[in-house]
Protein backbone atom coordinates (compact mmCIF):
# COMPACT_ATOMS: atom_id res chain seq x y z
CA UNK A 1 0.00 0.00 0.00
CA UNK A 2 1.27 3.48 -0.84
CA UNK A 3 2.62 5.14 2.28
CA UNK A 4 0.56 8.29 1.65
CA UNK A 5 -2.65 6.25 1.36
CA UNK A 6 -1.83 4.80 4.75
CA UNK A 7 -2.01 8.29 6.22
CA UNK A 8 -5.71 8.30 5.42
CA UNK A 9 -6.27 5.03 7.25
CA UNK A 10 -4.61 5.78 10.58
CA UNK A 11 -5.68 7.79 13.56
CA UNK A 12 -4.61 11.35 14.24
CA UNK A 13 -2.48 10.19 17.17
CA UNK A 14 -0.40 7.98 14.87
CA UNK A 15 0.22 10.58 12.18
CA UNK A 16 3.01 12.36 14.05
CA UNK A 17 4.83 9.10 14.67
CA UNK A 18 4.54 8.18 11.00
CA UNK A 19 5.73 11.61 9.90
CA UNK A 20 8.73 11.34 12.21
CA UNK A 21 9.43 7.93 10.71
CA UNK A 22 9.18 9.40 7.22
CA UNK A 23 11.77 12.00 8.15
CA UNK A 24 14.21 9.19 8.94
CA UNK A 25 15.76 8.12 5.60
CA UNK A 26 16.76 4.74 7.00
CA UNK A 27 13.26 3.97 8.29
CA UNK A 28 11.71 5.23 5.06
CA UNK A 29 14.08 3.12 2.94
CA UNK A 30 13.38 0.05 5.07
CA UNK A 31 9.64 0.66 4.64
CA UNK A 32 10.07 0.99 0.87
CA UNK A 33 12.05 -2.25 0.72
CA UNK A 34 9.40 -4.05 2.78
CA UNK A 35 6.69 -2.73 0.44
CA UNK A 36 8.61 -3.94 -2.61
CA UNK A 37 9.15 -7.34 -0.99
CA UNK A 38 5.40 -7.58 -0.45
CA UNK A 39 4.81 -6.69 -4.10
CA UNK A 40 7.43 -9.25 -5.14
CA UNK A 41 5.70 -11.96 -3.14
CA UNK A 42 2.37 -11.11 -4.79
CA UNK A 43 4.04 -11.06 -8.21
CA UNK A 44 5.61 -14.45 -7.59
CA UNK A 45 2.23 -15.88 -6.64
CA UNK A 46 0.71 -14.34 -9.78
CA UNK A 47 3.52 -15.78 -11.89
CA UNK A 48 3.01 -19.25 -10.42
CA UNK A 49 -0.75 -19.09 -11.03
CA UNK A 50 -0.36 -17.84 -14.62
CA UNK A 51 2.35 -20.38 -15.38
CA UNK A 52 0.20 -23.18 -13.93
CA UNK A 53 -2.62 -22.18 -16.29
CA UNK A 54 -0.23 -22.30 -19.26
CA UNK A 55 1.00 -25.74 -18.23
CA UNK A 56 -2.58 -27.06 -17.90
CA UNK A 57 -3.48 -25.64 -21.32
CA UNK A 58 -0.37 -27.13 -22.92
CA UNK A 59 -1.19 -30.50 -21.36
CA UNK A 60 -4.75 -30.20 -22.70
CA UNK A 61 -3.38 -29.49 -26.18
CA UNK A 62 -1.24 -32.63 -26.03
CA UNK A 63 -4.27 -34.63 -24.85
CA UNK A 64 -6.38 -33.25 -27.72
CA UNK A 65 -3.68 -34.11 -30.25
CA UNK A 66 -3.49 -37.66 -28.95
CA UNK A 67 -7.29 -37.96 -29.14
CA UNK A 68 -7.23 -36.63 -32.71
CA UNK A 69 -4.67 -39.28 -33.61
CA UNK A 70 -6.82 -41.98 -32.00
CA UNK A 71 -9.92 -40.90 -33.98
CA UNK A 72 -7.92 -40.95 -37.20
CA UNK A 73 -6.71 -44.45 -36.37
CA UNK A 74 -10.29 -45.54 -35.66
CA UNK A 75 -11.49 -44.14 -38.98
CA UNK A 76 -8.72 -46.06 -40.72
CA UNK A 77 -9.63 -49.31 -38.95
CA UNK A 78 -13.29 -48.88 -39.85
CA UNK A 79 -12.48 -48.42 -43.53
CA UNK A 80 -10.21 -51.49 -43.43
CA UNK A 81 -13.01 -53.51 -41.84
CA UNK A 82 -15.34 -52.44 -44.67
CA UNK A 83 -12.68 -53.35 -47.21
CA UNK A 84 -12.41 -56.80 -45.64
CA UNK A 85 -16.18 -57.21 -45.66
CA UNK A 86 -16.58 -57.01 -41.91
CA UNK A 87 -18.74 -53.85 -42.19
CA UNK A 88 -21.10 -52.60 -44.82
CA UNK A 89 -19.52 -49.79 -46.84
CA UNK A 90 -22.27 -47.35 -46.01
CA UNK A 91 -22.00 -48.00 -42.26
CA UNK A 92 -18.21 -47.91 -42.38
CA UNK A 93 -18.24 -44.60 -44.25
CA UNK A 94 -20.67 -43.10 -41.76
CA UNK A 95 -18.56 -44.18 -38.78
CA UNK A 96 -15.37 -43.02 -40.45
CA UNK A 97 -16.90 -39.61 -41.15
CA UNK A 98 -17.95 -39.31 -37.48
CA UNK A 99 -14.45 -40.30 -36.31
CA UNK A 100 -12.81 -37.80 -38.64
CA UNK A 101 -15.27 -35.14 -37.47
CA UNK A 102 -14.23 -35.78 -33.89
CA UNK A 103 -10.59 -35.60 -34.97
CA UNK A 104 -11.28 -32.23 -36.59
CA UNK A 105 -12.97 -31.02 -33.41
CA UNK A 106 -9.96 -32.08 -31.34
CA UNK A 107 -7.60 -30.17 -33.65
CA UNK A 108 -9.88 -27.10 -33.51
CA UNK A 109 -9.80 -27.31 -29.73
CA UNK A 110 -6.01 -27.45 -29.96
CA UNK A 111 -5.97 -24.22 -31.96
CA UNK A 112 -8.27 -22.51 -29.44
CA UNK A 113 -6.16 -23.71 -26.53
CA UNK A 114 -2.99 -22.57 -28.31
CA UNK A 115 -4.42 -19.04 -28.55
CA UNK A 116 -5.13 -19.11 -24.82
CA UNK A 117 -1.60 -20.33 -24.19
CA UNK A 118 -0.28 -17.36 -26.19
CA UNK A 119 -2.39 -14.92 -24.17
CA UNK A 120 -1.35 -16.39 -20.84
CA UNK A 121 2.29 -16.56 -21.92
CA UNK A 122 2.17 -12.82 -22.56
CA UNK A 123 0.82 -12.39 -19.06
CA UNK A 124 3.58 -14.63 -17.69
CA UNK A 125 6.19 -12.61 -19.57
CA UNK A 126 4.78 -9.33 -18.26
CA UNK A 127 4.76 -10.60 -14.68
CA UNK A 128 8.29 -11.94 -15.06
CA UNK A 129 9.53 -8.56 -16.30
CA UNK A 130 7.93 -6.83 -13.30
CA UNK A 131 9.54 -9.40 -11.01
CA UNK A 132 12.94 -8.63 -12.53
CA UNK A 133 12.37 -4.89 -12.02
CA UNK A 134 11.32 -5.41 -8.40
CA UNK A 135 14.34 -7.63 -7.72
CA UNK A 136 16.62 -5.00 -9.26
CA UNK A 137 15.06 -2.21 -7.19
CA UNK A 138 15.18 -4.26 -3.98
CA UNK A 139 18.87 -5.00 -4.54
CA UNK A 140 19.53 -1.35 -5.40
CA UNK A 141 17.78 0.01 -2.31
CA UNK A 142 19.33 -2.60 -0.05
CA UNK A 143 22.71 -1.24 -1.11
CA UNK A 144 21.42 2.29 -0.51
CA UNK A 145 20.18 1.21 2.93
CA UNK A 146 23.59 -0.28 3.76
CA UNK A 147 25.16 3.02 2.72
CA UNK A 148 22.74 5.04 4.86
CA UNK A 149 23.33 2.79 7.87
CA UNK A 150 27.11 3.06 7.41
CA UNK A 151 26.88 6.85 7.15
CA UNK A 152 24.76 6.99 10.29
CA UNK A 153 27.22 4.82 12.18
CA UNK A 154 30.12 6.98 11.02
CA UNK A 155 28.26 10.17 11.97
CA UNK A 156 27.34 8.71 15.36
CA UNK A 157 30.93 7.66 15.98
CA UNK A 158 32.15 11.10 14.91
CA UNK A 159 29.63 12.86 17.15
CA UNK A 160 30.58 10.60 20.05
CA UNK A 161 34.26 11.30 19.48
CA UNK A 162 33.58 15.04 19.29
CA UNK A 163 31.61 14.92 22.54
CA UNK A 164 34.38 12.96 24.20
CA UNK A 165 36.99 15.40 22.94
CA UNK A 166 34.87 18.32 24.09
CA UNK A 167 34.49 16.79 27.54
CA UNK A 168 38.18 16.02 27.71
CA UNK A 169 39.15 19.54 26.60
CA UNK A 170 36.90 21.21 29.12
CA UNK A 171 37.31 18.85 32.04
CA UNK A 172 39.85 16.19 32.89
CA UNK A 173 42.66 16.90 30.43
CA UNK A 174 42.75 20.63 31.02
CA UNK A 175 42.69 20.09 34.77
CA UNK A 176 45.42 17.50 34.47
CA UNK A 177 47.58 19.82 32.37
CA UNK A 178 47.03 22.62 34.85
CA UNK A 179 48.08 20.34 37.69
CA UNK A 180 51.15 19.25 35.77
CA UNK A 181 52.04 22.85 34.98
CA UNK A 182 51.50 23.91 38.58
CA UNK A 183 53.58 20.99 39.86
CA UNK A 184 56.29 21.76 37.33
CA UNK A 185 56.33 25.40 38.41
CA UNK A 186 56.53 24.31 42.04
CA UNK A 187 59.41 21.97 41.26
CA UNK A 188 61.25 24.75 39.40
CA UNK A 189 60.69 27.16 42.29
CA UNK A 190 61.92 24.57 44.80
CA UNK A 191 65.00 23.84 42.72
CA UNK A 192 65.68 27.57 42.35
CA UNK A 193 65.32 28.04 46.10
CA UNK A 194 67.79 25.19 46.73
CA UNK A 195 70.29 26.78 44.35
CA UNK A 196 69.82 30.18 45.99
CA UNK A 197 70.27 28.63 49.42
CA UNK A 198 73.46 26.93 48.27
CA UNK A 199 74.81 30.20 46.85
CA UNK A 200 73.88 32.01 50.04
CA UNK A 201 75.73 29.41 52.14
CA UNK A 202 78.82 29.73 49.96
CA UNK A 203 78.72 33.53 50.23
CA UNK A 204 78.34 33.29 53.99
CA UNK A 205 81.26 30.90 54.21
CA UNK A 206 83.40 33.23 52.12
CA UNK A 207 82.40 36.30 54.13
CA UNK A 208 83.01 34.47 57.38
CA UNK A 209 86.42 33.36 56.21
CA UNK A 210 87.35 36.83 55.08
CA UNK A 211 86.06 38.35 58.28
CA UNK A 212 87.96 35.82 60.37
CA UNK A 213 91.19 36.41 58.48
CA UNK A 214 90.91 40.17 58.92
CA UNK A 215 90.54 39.81 62.70
CA UNK A 216 93.59 37.58 63.03
CA UNK A 217 95.70 39.91 60.92
CA UNK A 218 94.70 42.90 63.06
CA UNK A 219 95.55 41.03 66.23
CA UNK A 220 98.91 39.97 64.74
CA UNK A 221 99.80 43.58 63.84
CA UNK A 222 98.90 44.77 67.33
CA UNK A 223 101.13 42.11 68.90
CA UNK A 224 104.01 43.08 66.60
CA UNK A 225 103.69 46.74 67.58
CA UNK A 226 103.63 45.79 71.23
CA UNK A 227 106.85 43.84 70.84
CA UNK A 228 108.45 46.56 68.77
CA UNK A 229 108.83 44.38 65.79
Helices and strands as residue ranges (DSSP letters): H 3-7, H 12-23, H 25-83, H 89-170, H 172-227
